[in-house]
Amino acid sequence: MNSAFVLGGQTKTPENSRIVHIKPGPQDNFSKAVFYLRVPEKVTKPKYILVLLKGINADGSGLLKHKQWLQFASETQAAIVACTLVKKDKKKYDKHNHYAAAQCGSGAALESAIEKLDEAPKGYSLKELPLLIYGFSAGGQFAFGFSCHNPTRMIGFAAGKGGYYYPEAIKGT
């Protein structure tokens, strides 16, 4: 696992941060999945995971340097996982090629990343923590998609998005 962290063009390793790359399988709806964990200094035992995503195919690592997200996570006792997801086929817009449809592989990638990010001993576990997901544009659609994929893991989501890709709700959502 790569432990380097890129912020503003420089490689840094902030305290309480880790990176996980998830390799896509042949049926997965993404070509790249990178997850960045950061636990703010004042958070000794997270109560939930704040998951952050940008728009289509965007690098989410920069979200971890936004003071607003760090302050929010500190005040509410959250770990932050920022995501970089890239859709499988840039020309096709269907659920089997777009990571926004979390039930087609990208949701499992997030769950797998959280398990891998939890491997280092630190006095608490991330594996069972509920998720609060904020996503912009395609990231917002992923937030909705993940709530369909695994509604029992969610405590909420916010989707700041201009359109939608897959509006059907999964049974049980």
GROMACS elastic network, one bead per residue, 0.5 to 0.9 nm:
[ bonds ]
;  ai    aj funct       b0    kb
    1    18     6  0.86631   500
    1    19     6  0.71128   500
    1    20     6  0.62460   500
    1    21     6  0.75317   500
    2     5     6  0.83396   500
    2    18     6  0.77885   500
    2    19     6  0.60641   500
    2    20     6  0.69074   500
    2    21     6  0.81068   500
    3    13     6  0.70021   500
    3    17     6  0.79982   500
    3    18     6  0.55640   500
    3    19     6  0.57835   500
    3    20     6  0.82780   500
    4    11     6  0.62288   500
    4    12     6  0.61250   500
    4    13     6  0.55051   500
    4    14     6  0.88756   500
    4    18     6  0.75932   500
    4    19     6  0.72861   500
    5    10     6  0.82141   500
    5    11     6  0.54315   500
    5    12     6  0.50233   500
    5    13     6  0.52258   500
    5    14     6  0.74137   500
    5    17     6  0.79135   500
    5    18     6  0.74516   500
    5    19     6  0.71241   500
    5    36     6  0.81419   500
    5    61     6  0.82400   500
    6     9     6  0.61901   500
    6    10     6  0.56032   500
    6    12     6  0.59136   500
    6    13     6  0.80122   500
    6    61     6  0.72638   500
    6    62     6  0.81944   500
    7    10     6  0.55199   500
    7    11     6  0.64029   500
    7    12     6  0.68093   500
    7    61     6  0.72965   500
    7    62     6  0.63607   500
    7    64     6  0.85329   500
    7    65     6  0.74019   500
    8    11     6  0.82747   500
    8    62     6  0.76206   500
   13    16     6  0.85413   500
   13    17     6  0.68715   500
   13    18     6  0.80092   500
   14    17     6  0.57543   500
   14    18     6  0.85578   500
   14    38     6  0.79832   500
   15    18     6  0.88458   500
   15    38     6  0.78924   500
   15    39     6  0.79650   500
   15    40     6  0.83586   500
   15    41     6  0.76924   500
   16    37     6  0.77703   500
   16    38     6  0.56443   500
   16    39     6  0.52462   500
   16    40     6  0.71894   500
   16    41     6  0.75029   500
   17    36     6  0.71922   500
   17    37     6  0.51208   500
   17    39     6  0.64295   500
   17    40     6  0.88758   500
   18    35     6  0.83468   500
   18    36     6  0.58890   500
   18    37     6  0.51121   500
   18    38     6  0.67822   500
   18   117     6  0.66903   500
   19    34     6  0.71136   500
   19    35     6  0.57241   500
   19    37     6  0.62594   500
   19   113     6  0.88375   500
   19   117     6  0.73103   500
   20    33     6  0.84026   500
   20    34     6  0.57620   500
   20    35     6  0.52364   500
   20    36     6  0.65995   500
   20    37     6  0.83694   500
   20   113     6  0.61159   500
   20   114     6  0.86468   500
   20   116     6  0.69990   500
   20   117     6  0.66983   500
   21    32     6  0.79917   500
   21    33     6  0.58985   500
   21    35     6  0.64590   500
   21    36     6  0.89736   500
   21   113     6  0.75156   500
   22    32     6  0.73832   500
   22    33     6  0.53784   500
   22    34     6  0.63580   500
   22    35     6  0.81368   500
   22   109     6  0.63465   500
   22   110     6  0.85202   500
   22   112     6  0.77515   500
   22   113     6  0.67899   500
   23    31     6  0.79679   500
   23    32     6  0.70093   500
   23    33     6  0.70026   500
   23    34     6  0.89945   500
   23   109     6  0.84986   500
   24    27     6  0.79392   500
   24    28     6  0.57553   500
   24    29     6  0.79380   500
   24    30     6  0.64784   500
   24    31     6  0.60835   500
   24    32     6  0.68729   500
   24    33     6  0.75909   500
   24   105     6  0.80900   500
   24   106     6  0.86656   500
   24   109     6  0.81088   500
   25    28     6  0.52722   500
   25    29     6  0.86689   500
   25    30     6  0.87677   500
   25    31     6  0.88462   500
   25   105     6  0.83147   500
   26    29     6  0.85597   500
   27    30     6  0.89753   500
   27    96     6  0.77401   500
   27   104     6  0.77876   500
   27   105     6  0.74420   500
   28    31     6  0.78736   500
   28    88     6  0.77637   500
   28    96     6  0.71984   500
   28    97     6  0.77780   500
   28    99     6  0.83500   500
   28   104     6  0.60417   500
   28   106     6  0.68897   500
   28   109     6  0.89898   500
   29    86     6  0.87737   500
   29    87     6  0.62659   500
   29    88     6  0.53428   500
   29    89     6  0.82796   500
   29    95     6  0.71047   500
   29    96     6  0.50262   500
   29    98     6  0.52989   500
   29    99     6  0.52263   500
   29   100     6  0.84682   500
   29   101     6  0.77386   500
   29   102     6  0.83490   500
   29   104     6  0.58198   500
   29   105     6  0.56678   500
   29   106     6  0.63831   500
   30    33     6  0.70427   500
   30    85     6  0.67068   500
   30    86     6  0.55105   500
   30    89     6  0.79273   500
   30    96     6  0.85421   500
   30    97     6  0.65539   500
   30    98     6  0.63194   500
   30    99     6  0.52776   500
   30   104     6  0.89188   500
   30   105     6  0.73861   500
   30   106     6  0.64642   500
   31    85     6  0.76799   500
   31    86     6  0.55878   500
   31    87     6  0.57164   500
   31    89     6  0.78249   500
   31    97     6  0.88460   500
   31    99     6  0.87786   500
   32    57     6  0.88538   500
   32    84     6  0.74479   500
   32    85     6  0.56013   500
   32    86     6  0.50627   500
   32    87     6  0.73527   500
   32    88     6  0.78510   500
   33    83     6  0.73094   500
   33    84     6  0.56606   500
   33    86     6  0.66933   500
   33   106     6  0.79149   500
   33   109     6  0.72812   500
   33   110     6  0.83630   500
   34    59     6  0.86294   500
   34    60     6  0.85785   500
   34    61     6  0.87875   500
   34    82     6  0.84455   500
   34    83     6  0.59377   500
   34    84     6  0.50490   500
   34    85     6  0.66518   500
   34   113     6  0.82792   500
   35    60     6  0.82263   500
   35    61     6  0.80364   500
   35    81     6  0.63532   500
   35    82     6  0.57959   500
   35    84     6  0.63457   500
   35    85     6  0.85796   500
   35   110     6  0.76031   500
   35   113     6  0.65644   500
   35   114     6  0.83458   500
   35   117     6  0.85966   500
   36    60     6  0.80708   500
   36    61     6  0.63741   500
   36    64     6  0.81209   500
   36    80     6  0.79134   500
   36    81     6  0.53345   500
   36    82     6  0.51048   500
   36    83     6  0.63870   500
   36    84     6  0.83971   500
   36   117     6  0.85519   500
   37    64     6  0.84022   500
   37    79     6  0.71936   500
   37    80     6  0.56404   500
   37    82     6  0.65998   500
   37   114     6  0.86040   500
   37   117     6  0.70555   500
   38    64     6  0.70571   500
   38    70     6  0.89007   500
   38    79     6  0.61133   500
   38    80     6  0.52148   500
   38    81     6  0.65125   500
   38    82     6  0.83398   500
   39    42     6  0.82891   500
   39    43     6  0.64808   500
   39    44     6  0.84296   500
   39    46     6  0.79173   500
   39    70     6  0.86032   500
   39    73     6  0.81715   500
   39    74     6  0.83651   500
   39    77     6  0.89531   500
   39    78     6  0.71716   500
   39    80     6  0.60970   500
   39    81     6  0.87233   500
   40    43     6  0.55027   500
   40    44     6  0.84873   500
   40    70     6  0.63991   500
   40    71     6  0.82739   500
   40    73     6  0.69943   500
   40    74     6  0.58555   500
   40    77     6  0.84057   500
   40    78     6  0.78833   500
   40    79     6  0.69717   500
   40    80     6  0.80859   500
   41    44     6  0.74493   500
   41    74     6  0.76919   500
   42    74     6  0.59295   500
   42    75     6  0.84291   500
   42    77     6  0.78987   500
   43    46     6  0.60823   500
   43    73     6  0.80677   500
   43    74     6  0.59141   500
   43    75     6  0.84478   500
   43    76     6  0.87011   500
   43    77     6  0.53622   500
   43    78     6  0.68678   500
   43    79     6  0.75996   500
   44    77     6  0.79212   500
   44   123     6  0.86077   500
   44   124     6  0.85312   500
   45    77     6  0.72069   500
   45    78     6  0.81196   500
   45    79     6  0.85868   500
   45   123     6  0.76945   500
   45   124     6  0.60949   500
   45   125     6  0.84699   500
   46    49     6  0.72698   500
   46    73     6  0.89441   500
   46    76     6  0.85793   500
   46    77     6  0.51220   500
   46    79     6  0.56120   500
   46   124     6  0.78089   500
   46   125     6  0.85134   500
   46   126     6  0.77932   500
   46   129     6  0.80906   500
   47    76     6  0.78697   500
   47    77     6  0.57394   500
   47    78     6  0.56884   500
   47    79     6  0.78835   500
   47   126     6  0.89319   500
   47   129     6  0.66889   500
   47   130     6  0.78637   500
   48    76     6  0.86731   500
   48    77     6  0.73152   500
   48    78     6  0.51192   500
   48    79     6  0.65297   500
   48    80     6  0.87260   500
   48   126     6  0.78908   500
   48   128     6  0.87915   500
   48   129     6  0.50140   500
   48   130     6  0.51116   500
   48   131     6  0.58686   500
   48   132     6  0.72648   500
   48   155     6  0.86320   500
   49    73     6  0.86836   500
   49    77     6  0.89245   500
   49    78     6  0.53920   500
   49    80     6  0.56335   500
   49    81     6  0.68147   500
   49   126     6  0.76039   500
   49   129     6  0.64506   500
   49   130     6  0.63138   500
   49   132     6  0.62242   500
   49   133     6  0.81814   500
   50    69     6  0.88554   500
   50    73     6  0.72275   500
   50    78     6  0.61685   500
   50    79     6  0.60991   500
   50    81     6  0.61722   500
   50    82     6  0.82171   500
   50   130     6  0.88335   500
   50   131     6  0.60376   500
   50   133     6  0.58367   500
   50   134     6  0.75617   500
   51    79     6  0.85365   500
   51    80     6  0.59031   500
   51    82     6  0.57183   500
   51    83     6  0.73861   500
   51   131     6  0.67696   500
   51   132     6  0.61089   500
   51   134     6  0.62139   500
   51   135     6  0.80866   500
   51   143     6  0.87457   500
   52    60     6  0.72737   500
   52    63     6  0.71844   500
   52    64     6  0.87505   500
   52    80     6  0.74575   500
   52    81     6  0.62990   500
   52    83     6  0.62197   500
   52   132     6  0.87121   500
   52   133     6  0.60268   500
   52   134     6  0.51233   500
   52   135     6  0.57579   500
   52   136     6  0.85396   500
   52   139     6  0.78551   500
   52   143     6  0.89130   500
   53    58     6  0.81022   500
   53    59     6  0.84015   500
   53    60     6  0.58303   500
   53    63     6  0.80445   500
   53    81     6  0.88929   500
   53    82     6  0.60795   500
   53    83     6  0.53690   500
   53    84     6  0.70530   500
   53    85     6  0.83331   500
   53   133     6  0.80273   500
   53   134     6  0.64800   500
   53   136     6  0.63657   500
   53   137     6  0.87995   500
   53   138     6  0.82476   500
   53   140     6  0.73607   500
   53   142     6  0.82345   500
   53   143     6  0.83097   500
   54    57     6  0.79683   500
   54    58     6  0.57816   500
   54    59     6  0.71727   500
   54    60     6  0.58432   500
   54    63     6  0.81904   500
   54    82     6  0.87434   500
   54    83     6  0.78262   500
   54    84     6  0.78499   500
   54   134     6  0.87458   500
   54   135     6  0.58390   500
   54   136     6  0.50668   500
   54   137     6  0.69845   500
   54   138     6  0.72710   500
   54   139     6  0.52257   500
   54   140     6  0.79522   500
   55    58     6  0.56120   500
   55    59     6  0.86784   500
   55    60     6  0.88263   500
   55   135     6  0.74444   500
   55   136     6  0.52967   500
   55   139     6  0.51943   500
   55   140     6  0.77597   500
   55   161     6  0.84041   500
   56    85     6  0.78836   500
   56    86     6  0.72087   500
   56    87     6  0.79284   500
   56   100     6  0.88958   500
   56   136     6  0.86297   500
   56   137     6  0.68608   500
   56   139     6  0.67512   500
   57    84     6  0.69488   500
   57    85     6  0.56559   500
   57    87     6  0.65240   500
   57   138     6  0.81823   500
   57   139     6  0.88763   500
   58    83     6  0.87263   500
   58    84     6  0.61238   500
   58    85     6  0.70428   500
   58    86     6  0.73518   500
   58   139     6  0.89286   500
   59    62     6  0.71914   500
   59    63     6  0.87639   500
   59    82     6  0.88707   500
   59    83     6  0.72276   500
   59    85     6  0.75266   500
   59    86     6  0.88216   500
   60    63     6  0.56283   500
   60    64     6  0.79117   500
   60    82     6  0.54062   500
   60    85     6  0.82765   500
   61    64     6  0.59454   500
   61    65     6  0.80311   500
   61    82     6  0.59654   500
   61    83     6  0.69013   500
   61    84     6  0.71593   500
   62    65     6  0.56663   500
   62    66     6  0.72545   500
   62    82     6  0.83007   500
   63    66     6  0.54750   500
   63    67     6  0.89826   500
   63    69     6  0.75464   500
   63    82     6  0.65180   500
   63    83     6  0.88971   500
   64    67     6  0.80842   500
   64    69     6  0.71526   500
   64    70     6  0.70653   500
   64    80     6  0.75624   500
   64    81     6  0.82361   500
   64    82     6  0.67749   500
   65    68     6  0.87556   500
   65    69     6  0.79672   500
   65    70     6  0.73957   500
   66    69     6  0.56247   500
   66    70     6  0.64781   500
   66    71     6  0.87156   500
   67    70     6  0.50893   500
   67    71     6  0.59299   500
   67    72     6  0.84261   500
   68    71     6  0.51605   500
   68    72     6  0.60382   500
   68    73     6  0.85108   500
   69    72     6  0.50352   500
   69    73     6  0.59718   500
   69    74     6  0.84011   500
   69    80     6  0.83094   500
   70    73     6  0.51380   500
   70    74     6  0.60119   500
   70    75     6  0.85561   500
   70    80     6  0.81201   500
   71    74     6  0.50230   500
   71    75     6  0.60605   500
   71    76     6  0.85139   500
   72    75     6  0.52159   500
   72    76     6  0.60901   500
   72    77     6  0.82290   500
   72    78     6  0.81269   500
   73    76     6  0.52490   500
   73    77     6  0.55641   500
   73    79     6  0.65841   500
   73    80     6  0.69992   500
   74    77     6  0.51020   500
   74    78     6  0.64020   500
   74    79     6  0.83761   500
   75    78     6  0.80028   500
   79   126     6  0.83128   500
   81   114     6  0.82668   500
   83   110     6  0.83301   500
   83   139     6  0.88865   500
   85    99     6  0.67763   500
   85   106     6  0.79728   500
   85   139     6  0.87033   500
   86    89     6  0.87589   500
   86    90     6  0.85986   500
   86    98     6  0.78785   500
   86    99     6  0.68950   500
   87    90     6  0.63710   500
   87    97     6  0.59124   500
   87    99     6  0.52751   500
   87   100     6  0.82047   500
   88    92     6  0.85282   500
   88    96     6  0.80422   500
   88    98     6  0.61447   500
   88    99     6  0.75102   500
   89    92     6  0.56012   500
   89    93     6  0.79055   500
   89    96     6  0.89937   500
   89    97     6  0.54204   500
   89    98     6  0.72975   500
   90    93     6  0.77505   500
   90    97     6  0.79858   500
   90    98     6  0.83542   500
   91    97     6  0.89570   500
   92    96     6  0.89621   500
   92    97     6  0.64490   500
   92    98     6  0.78815   500
   93    96     6  0.82768   500
   93    97     6  0.64435   500
   93    98     6  0.62791   500
   93   165     6  0.74977   500
   94    97     6  0.55696   500
   94    98     6  0.60970   500
   94   101     6  0.85090   500
   94   165     6  0.74785   500
   94   166     6  0.78858   500
   95    98     6  0.52452   500
   95    99     6  0.73210   500
   95   100     6  0.72649   500
   95   101     6  0.52329   500
   95   102     6  0.85312   500
   95   103     6  0.86745   500
   95   104     6  0.69095   500
   95   165     6  0.77840   500
   95   166     6  0.68669   500
   96    99     6  0.79465   500
   96   101     6  0.75657   500
   96   104     6  0.62134   500
   96   105     6  0.86098   500
   97   100     6  0.89424   500
   97   101     6  0.85952   500
   97   104     6  0.85988   500
   98   101     6  0.62884   500
   98   102     6  0.87128   500
   98   104     6  0.85256   500
   98   106     6  0.86722   500
   98   165     6  0.86270   500
   99   102     6  0.61156   500
   99   103     6  0.88953   500
   99   104     6  0.75042   500
   99   105     6  0.74248   500
   99   106     6  0.53631   500
   99   107     6  0.81534   500
   99   138     6  0.84122   500
   99   139     6  0.89136   500
   99   142     6  0.68909   500
   99   145     6  0.89587   500
  100   103     6  0.87300   500
  100   104     6  0.87482   500
  100   106     6  0.75085   500
  100   107     6  0.87480   500
  100   138     6  0.61850   500
  100   139     6  0.69507   500
  100   140     6  0.81356   500
  100   141     6  0.53898   500
  100   143     6  0.77915   500
  100   144     6  0.81748   500
  100   145     6  0.60663   500
  100   146     6  0.82046   500
  100   165     6  0.74419   500
  100   166     6  0.77763   500
  101   104     6  0.57945   500
  101   105     6  0.79028   500
  101   106     6  0.72309   500
  101   107     6  0.78925   500
  101   141     6  0.77305   500
  101   142     6  0.63138   500
  101   144     6  0.85961   500
  101   145     6  0.52260   500
  101   146     6  0.75691   500
  101   148     6  0.88901   500
  101   149     6  0.83676   500
  101   165     6  0.81027   500
  101   166     6  0.66928   500
  102   105     6  0.59897   500
  102   108     6  0.73973   500
  102   109     6  0.88033   500
  102   142     6  0.61597   500
  102   143     6  0.83398   500
  102   144     6  0.84961   500
  102   146     6  0.50838   500
  102   147     6  0.84773   500
  102   148     6  0.77625   500
  102   149     6  0.59551   500
  102   150     6  0.88990   500
  103   106     6  0.69614   500
  103   107     6  0.58998   500
  103   108     6  0.75337   500
  103   145     6  0.70093   500
  103   146     6  0.71103   500
  103   148     6  0.74794   500
  103   150     6  0.83747   500
  103   170     6  0.86240   500
  104   107     6  0.72496   500
  104   108     6  0.81312   500
  104   149     6  0.87390   500
  105   108     6  0.53075   500
  105   109     6  0.62658   500
  105   110     6  0.89438   500
  106   110     6  0.64239   500
  106   111     6  0.87845   500
  106   142     6  0.85181   500
  106   146     6  0.85690   500
  107   110     6  0.52080   500
  107   111     6  0.64279   500
  107   112     6  0.86600   500
  107   142     6  0.82751   500
  107   145     6  0.79878   500
  107   146     6  0.58505   500
  107   149     6  0.67443   500
  107   150     6  0.80768   500
  108   112     6  0.60076   500
  108   113     6  0.84493   500
  108   149     6  0.87152   500
  109   112     6  0.50348   500
  109   113     6  0.60060   500
  109   114     6  0.86118   500
  110   113     6  0.50427   500
  110   114     6  0.62542   500
  110   115     6  0.87352   500
  111   114     6  0.52200   500
  111   115     6  0.64471   500
  111   116     6  0.88250   500
  111   127     6  0.82654   500
  112   115     6  0.51082   500
  112   116     6  0.62877   500
  112   117     6  0.85909   500
  113   116     6  0.50012   500
  113   117     6  0.59288   500
  113   118     6  0.84409   500
  114   118     6  0.61287   500
  114   126     6  0.67210   500
  114   127     6  0.62918   500
  115   118     6  0.51633   500
  115   119     6  0.68798   500
  115   126     6  0.73318   500
  115   127     6  0.56267   500
  116   119     6  0.54890   500
  116   120     6  0.86126   500
  117   120     6  0.72959   500
  117   126     6  0.78820   500
  117   127     6  0.88400   500
  118   121     6  0.77090   500
  118   122     6  0.86794   500
  118   124     6  0.86187   500
  118   125     6  0.61755   500
  118   126     6  0.56578   500
  118   127     6  0.66331   500
  119   122     6  0.89351   500
  119   125     6  0.86145   500
  121   124     6  0.76132   500
  121   125     6  0.84362   500
  122   125     6  0.78502   500
  125   128     6  0.71045   500
  125   129     6  0.77051   500
  126   129     6  0.53936   500
  126   130     6  0.87344   500
  127   130     6  0.87360   500
  128   153     6  0.81766   500
  129   153     6  0.77118   500
  130   152     6  0.82688   500
  130   153     6  0.50989   500
  130   154     6  0.54851   500
  130   155     6  0.60625   500
  131   153     6  0.61203   500
  131   155     6  0.58001   500
  131   156     6  0.71200   500
  131   157     6  0.82779   500
  132   143     6  0.88137   500
  132   154     6  0.61827   500
  132   155     6  0.55456   500
  132   156     6  0.50001   500
  132   157     6  0.54801   500
  132   158     6  0.82130   500
  133   140     6  0.83518   500
  133   142     6  0.88732   500
  133   143     6  0.56705   500
  133   144     6  0.87263   500
  133   146     6  0.86535   500
  133   147     6  0.89177   500
  133   154     6  0.80157   500
  133   155     6  0.85225   500
  133   156     6  0.66114   500
  133   158     6  0.63936   500
  133   159     6  0.83069   500
  134   139     6  0.75259   500
  134   140     6  0.65007   500
  134   143     6  0.64458   500
  134   156     6  0.87398   500
  134   157     6  0.56580   500
  134   159     6  0.61004   500
  134   160     6  0.77606   500
  135   138     6  0.72430   500
  135   141     6  0.71998   500
  135   142     6  0.70828   500
  135   143     6  0.59229   500
  135   144     6  0.88596   500
  135   157     6  0.80529   500
  135   158     6  0.64880   500
  135   159     6  0.52786   500
  135   160     6  0.61785   500
  135   161     6  0.77564   500
  136   141     6  0.78203   500
  136   143     6  0.88681   500
  136   158     6  0.84535   500
  136   159     6  0.60152   500
  136   161     6  0.53680   500
  136   162     6  0.85782   500
  137   140     6  0.50634   500
  137   141     6  0.65019   500
  137   142     6  0.87651   500
  137   159     6  0.72445   500
  137   160     6  0.58542   500
  137   162     6  0.59091   500
  137   163     6  0.71776   500
  137   164     6  0.83259   500
  138   142     6  0.62261   500
  138   143     6  0.86259   500
  138   159     6  0.87720   500
  138   160     6  0.88617   500
  138   161     6  0.67745   500
  138   162     6  0.86382   500
  138   163     6  0.82519   500
  138   164     6  0.78295   500
  138   165     6  0.82453   500
  139   143     6  0.62721   500
  139   144     6  0.87811   500
  139   159     6  0.74094   500
  139   160     6  0.81614   500
  139   161     6  0.77913   500
  140   144     6  0.64168   500
  140   145     6  0.84925   500
  140   157     6  0.83372   500
  140   158     6  0.67347   500
  140   160     6  0.55217   500
  140   161     6  0.55370   500
  140   164     6  0.88923   500
  141   144     6  0.50945   500
  141   145     6  0.59893   500
  141   146     6  0.85314   500
  141   159     6  0.64940   500
  141   160     6  0.84870   500
  141   161     6  0.70112   500
  141   163     6  0.83329   500
  141   164     6  0.64104   500
  141   165     6  0.71623   500
  141   166     6  0.78988   500
  141   167     6  0.87015   500
  142   146     6  0.58670   500
  142   147     6  0.84214   500
  142   159     6  0.83874   500
  143   146     6  0.52419   500
  143   147     6  0.63669   500
  143   148     6  0.88318   500
  143   156     6  0.89912   500
  143   157     6  0.60184   500
  143   158     6  0.69893   500
  143   159     6  0.63792   500
  144   147     6  0.51684   500
  144   148     6  0.65149   500
  144   149     6  0.87659   500
  144   157     6  0.70597   500
  144   158     6  0.80118   500
  144   159     6  0.69777   500
  144   167     6  0.86377   500
  144   169     6  0.87145   500
  145   148     6  0.50930   500
  145   149     6  0.61429   500
  145   150     6  0.87321   500
  145   166     6  0.78951   500
  145   167     6  0.84960   500
  145   169     6  0.79920   500
  145   170     6  0.86159   500
  146   150     6  0.59341   500
  146   151     6  0.73189   500
  146   154     6  0.83753   500
  147   150     6  0.54678   500
  147   152     6  0.81175   500
  147   153     6  0.79809   500
  147   154     6  0.63881   500
  147   156     6  0.80274   500
  147   157     6  0.76320   500
  147   169     6  0.88355   500
  147   170     6  0.88177   500
  147   173     6  0.69491   500
  148   151     6  0.57280   500
  148   168     6  0.87561   500
  148   169     6  0.58388   500
  148   170     6  0.50757   500
  148   171     6  0.77760   500
  148   172     6  0.78267   500
  148   173     6  0.53125   500
  149   169     6  0.89350   500
  149   170     6  0.68941   500
  149   173     6  0.80319   500
  150   153     6  0.57243   500
  150   154     6  0.71537   500
  150   173     6  0.79883   500
  151   154     6  0.53954   500
  151   155     6  0.84169   500
  151   172     6  0.77897   500
  151   173     6  0.57104   500
  152   155     6  0.80759   500
  152   173     6  0.85526   500
  154   157     6  0.75877   500
  161   164     6  0.75144   500
  164   167     6  0.64966   500
  166   169     6  0.83723   500
  169   172     6  0.83134   500
  169   173     6  0.65173   500
  170   173     6  0.58246   500
